[in-house]
């Protein structure tokens, strides 16, 4: 074994509060917000998009309340599948781990495709797939250096995104009410676009159909649970990170979606070009569209950076639990799970399908698959929390022993579970996203089958040893 690697090595607790907050924000403010919002506006209309994002914010708050209690009580890297194994069942824990890995490794593909869209704004002759290859190499290099370098880089990436979102809300709001003129000299749109096609031009069903897309836009908040095992003083840091992240997300997302919906007519929205760039092509600020396109590119790569981190740590955690070969739990001398990261980067290769299929089709399909997987993981978080609290009380332990308590138990986990389940059902009604069910449900079944096959084989191998003893 190379001396730079450690078999079953331990990850290091090098992340501070600011790293954890920005890691979660970095994972969220990315492809979903910058590109999926255009798809949602074109499907549901302006008012429907705002309603969908309000519901999504509620779902995120419910899930994070559940995760907060679990991760403070048991701060472990790769936490979701550990909780699911402990409180739902080992097969479910195994499946949850693979689902979360699928979430982020497929999201890498959608992120690199979106980054290719950004580059085509300046270089329309260069195919999207070439940019995908370039960005795969850059993101992989950032992750293999060390966790501290990764966290520090992600902090600054995310800070740029946060400043950009604030600037967008202020400048976009000024354009809505005519403080900043429109580039073509047309009058300020005011709030006309919000109801120009009616409150819900296609009825209420599109809101249900796009809830997974909305949840995909919010996905990444749960990175706080993933990083708990590499955080200094998690009992103090995690509650602060959860409260801060949720408050900022609601302000950023609802404010941003309001500006987008007010400035972009429903017919002009889509995913081929970021709706942020569309806005600043309309607003009379020189070079604003170019600047925002660059910042969006940075933001998307930041989300990909967080995604590779999360998927690699999930494979490391599976190996540490001895459900994957030991090579996945090897870490370099800097505490980086190199093999796990390398395998996880395979998801970025999915972006290369944009060389043979329309890139916008590839983007929507990959986003839907990733969204289905993350919502399934959120289902497990709600169920794990419900069962964790029941067991805690059944063992005669006091609630005061919990350093962080979710508000409103059992309403919070039950309502969170129901809303996540409804979002998954909504995929069946959208032909553009239905592929998520055709891929996701067989994937879940395959994971359960793989667990029972490997588990029964392991038991068969252990029986002669027990008999000999």
N, C-alpha and C positions, 0 to 999 in steps of 0.2 A: 504493500500500500504506500502511496506517496506520502511523504511526511507532511505535505501541505493539506492533507485530508484527514479527517477523524471519523472513524466508523461510529455511527450513531451519535455524532457530535451534538453538542448543545448550542442552541442559538443564544445570542447575548442580549442582556437587558440594557440596550444603549439608547432607547427612544425616550425623549422627554415629552412634557405636555404639549409644547408647541409642535413637535413632530407628529404626535398622534392626532391632534386636531387638524393639521394641514394634510396629513395622510388621508384622513377620511374625506375632507373637502376635496382633495385632489382626485380621489377615486370617483367622486360624485359629479363634480363640475367637469364634464368631458363630452364624449360623443353623444350621449343621450340628450343632454340639454342643447348642445350646439347644432345638432343635425336632426335628431328625432322630433324635436318640437315642430319643425317644418312639416314633417309627415303628419303629426297629430292635428295641426291647424288645418291642413288640407283635407283631413278626414272628418273632423268633428266641428269645424268652424271655430271662431274666436272664443265665444262664450263657452262652448263645450270644452275647449282646451283648458280654459281657466278652471272650470269645474273639475275636470279630470286631474289637474295638478293639485287642487285643494284636497281631493280624495286621496291622491298619492301621498301628500304631506301627512295626512292623518294616519295612513298605513305605516309610513316610516316612523312616525312618533310612537305608535303602538308597538312595532317590532323592536325599536330601540329601547323602550322601557323594559321589555322582556329581556333583551340582550344585556342591558345594564346590570340587572340583578344577577344574571347568570355569570357574567364575566368578572364582576367584582368578587363574587363568592368563589369562583374557580378561574383565575386568570391563566389560561393555557393557550399556547400557540396552536392554531388550527382548531379553535374552540368549538365550532358548531357541531362537528361530527362527534367530538368527545361528549358533549351534552346529550346529543341524540342517542348515542350508544348507551349512555348511563341511564337515561330516563325514558327512552322509547324502546330501544332494542339495538343490539349490535349490528344487525343487518341494515336497519335504518341509518345508523351512524355511518356505516360504510358507504351507503348510497348517498347520503348527504355530502360526505367528503368529495365524492366523485362529481356530484352535481355542482358543488361550488367551484371545483376545479374546471368543470365544463363552462360555468358562467364566465370566468375570467379568461380562459384560454380562447373561447370563441369571441369574447369581447375584444381580444387582441386583434382578431381578424377584422371586426367592424371598425375598430379604431384606426388601423392602418389603411383601410379603405377610405375612411373619412379624411385621413391625413392626405391621401392621394387626391381627393377632391379639392382640398385646400391648395395643393401644389398646382393643380390644373388651372386654378384661377390665374396664375402667372405663366405657366408653361402648358398651354392647352394641347400642344402636339405630343407631349410625353405621356405614355400610357400610365394609368393608375398603378398597375402591378409593379412597375419599376420603382416607384416611390415606396411601395410596400416593402420591397426587399431592402432598400436603404434604411428605412426606419426600424425594421426588424433588427438589423445589426446595431444600430445606435442604442435602442432600448435594452437589448441583451447586455451590451457592454456596461451600461449604467448599473445594472443589477448585480453583475458578478464581481464588482470591486469590493464592496463591503456594505453591511447593513447601515452603518453610520453615514457613509457617503450617500447611499440611496436615500436615507431619511432626510439628510441635509439638502440634497438636490430636490427632493420632492417638496420640502418646505418652501423653497424659493420658487419652484414651478407653480405651486398652489397659490403663493402670495400674489404672483402676477395675475392669476386667474381671478382671484378675489377682487383685486383693484380694477381689473377689466370689467367685471360684472357690475361693480358700483358705478364706474364711469359710463357704462352702457345704459344703466337705468336712469342716470341723471341726464345724459345727452339725449337719449331716446324720449324721455319724458318732456324735455324742452322742445323737441321736434313735434311731438304730438300736439302741443298747445301753441305752436307757432313762434316760440322764442328763438329757435334755430330754424331758418327757412329751408324749404324743400329745394332740391337741386334743380328741378325743372320749373320752379316758380309757381307750382300749384299751391293752393291754400292748405293750411295745416289740417290734417285729417281729423283732429279731435278724437272723439270716441265713436265715429261713424262705423269704422270697420268691425267693431265689436258685435254689431247687430245688423250689418249691411245685408247679410244673407238670411236674416232671422236668427233667433236665439239658438236654435238647434236645427240647422238646415236639413240634416238627414235624420232627425229624430234622436232618441236617446241611445239606440243600439251602438252607434260608433263610439260613444264614450266608453261603454263596456268593452268594445273590441280593442280599444287603444290603451286600456289600463295596464297591460303588461309593458307596453312601450313606455308609459309614464313611470312605472316602477323600475324599468331598466334605466331611465334617466336618473332616478333617485338611488340606484344601486351603487354601493361603495360605502355608504354609511356604516354598514356592518363590518368594515375593515377594522374598526376599533376592537371588535372581538378577536379578529385574526391576530392583531398585533399585541394583544394583552400579554402574551408570554415574553415579549421583548421590550416591555415598558417598565421604567423605573417606578416603584411605588404605585402599582395599579389600583389599589384601594382608594387612593386620593385622586389619581390622574384620570381614571376612566369616567367617573361621574361628571367631572368638569368637562371632559372632552365631549361626552354625550349631550349635555345641556347646551354647550356652546355650539356644537355642530348643528343640532336640530334647529335652534333659533336662527342661525345664519342661513341655513338651507331654505327655510320657509320664506325668509325675507328675500333672499337672492332669487329663488326659483319663481315665486309668485310675482315678484316685481319684474323680473325679466320676461316672463311669459305674458304679463299684461302689456308691456311695451311692444313685444313682438306682435301680439294679436291686434294691437291698435294700429300698427304701422304697416302690416302686410295683409293685403286682401287675400282671402281664402284661396282664390284661384291661382295665385302666384307662389304659394308655399310648396315645399317639396324637400327632397334630401340631396339633389344634385349640387346645390349650393347652400351653404349655411344661411339660415334666415337672418343671422346677425350681419352677414355681408350684404344681404339684400336690403336691410334697413339702411346701412350706411352708403349704399349706392343711391338711395333716394334722398338722403339728407345732404344738405349743401356744406359739408365740411371737407376741405381738400385732403385727399389721401386717406380719409378715415376708413374706407373699405379695405384698402391695402393693409393698414395698421391692424385692423381687427382680424383680418384673415390670418396675419402672422401670429397674433396672440391666440387665436382659436387653434391654429396648428400646434402651438406650444402647449395649449391646454389639453388637446387630444393626446399628444405624446406623453404628457404628465399622467393622464388617466391610464394609458397603456403601461406606463412605468409602475403604477400602483397595481394594475391587473396582473402583470408578470410576477410581482412580489407575492400577491395573494395566492395565485395558482401554484407557484413553487413551494410556498410554505405549507399548502394543503397536502401536496405529495410528500413533503418531509414529515408531516404529522402522521400520515397514513403509514409510512415506513417505520416511524418511531413506535407506532402501535402494533408493528409486525404484521400489517395486512398488505404491505408491498415489500419487494425485495430490499435488502439492507442498503443497497447502493444509493437509494433515494434519500437515506438519512445521513449520508456522508456530507460533511461540511468542510470547506476550506479553512485555512488557518485564520481567515477573517470572519468565520462564522457564516459563510454563504453556502446554501445547499445547491451546488453546481449542477449535479445530475438532474435534480428536480426542476431547476430552472430551464435546463436545456430541453427536457421533454415538454414542459409547459409552453415553450416558445413555438411548438408545432402548431398551436392554434393560430398563430400569425400567418401560417402558410395558407390558411383558408382564404385569406384576402386575395391570393393569387388567382382564385376563381374569377376575379374581375377581369382577367385577361380573356376569358372565353364566354362569360355571361355579363349582361349589363351591370355595371358597378352599382347602380342604385338598387337593382333587384337583389344583388349579393348583400348589400348593406342592410336592407330591411329584413332579409331572411336571417342573417347572423344576429342582428339585434333582437329579433323575436326569440331565437333559440336561447340566447344568453339571458334574456328577460324571463323566459319560462323557468330556466334553471335557478335564477336568483330568487324568484317568487316561491319556488318549491323549497328552497333553503329557508326563506322567511317563515314558511309554514312550519318547518321543523323547529325553528327558534321559539315560536309561539307555543307549540305543543310541549317542547322541553321545559319551558318556563312554567307552564300550567302544572305539569307533573312534578317538577322540582319543588315548587311551593307546597303542593299536596304532601309530598314525602317529608319535607321539612317539618310540617305541622304534625303529620302522623307519627313522627319520631319523638314528639313531645318537646320540640325545640321552640324557643321564643322568637317572635319576629324581630325583636331587638338585636338578635345575633346577626342579622343581615345588615351589612354596612351600607347597602344600597337597596331600596325597596321600590319595585314598580308600583305606580299609582293604580288604584282601582281594581286590584285583583278580585275575582277572576274575569272581570269584564274585558280588561286589556288584552290578555292572550286569546280569549275566545273571539272577540270582535276582530282582532288582527288576523286570526286563522281564517275566519269566514270571508273577510275582504280579499285576502290573498287567493283563496280558493275560487271566488267569483271571478277574479282577474284571469286566472288560468282558463276557466270555462269560456271567457270572452274571446279567447284566441280562435275557438272553433268557428266563429262567425266572420272572421276576416280572412279572405283567401290569400292575401299577401303575407299573413303571419301564421297561417295554419300549419306551415311546415314545422313550426316549433313543437306542435303536438305530435306530428308524425315522427319527429326525431327524438323528442323529449320523453314520451311515454315508453317507447321501446328501450331507450337508454336506462330509464329507471328499472324496468323489468330485468334488463341484462345485469345491472349492478346487483340486484337482489339475488338473481340466479348465480352470479359469480361468487357472491359471499357464501351462499349455502354449499356450493360445490367445493370451494377452497376450505371452508370450515369443516365439512364432513371428512375431507381428505386429511386435514390436520388431526382430527380426532382419531381417525383410523391409524395414523402413524404413531400417535401417543399411547394407544391402548397396549401394544406389546411392552412399552417401557413401564407402564403402570403395573402390568402383570409380572414383569421381572422383579420389580421392587417388592 
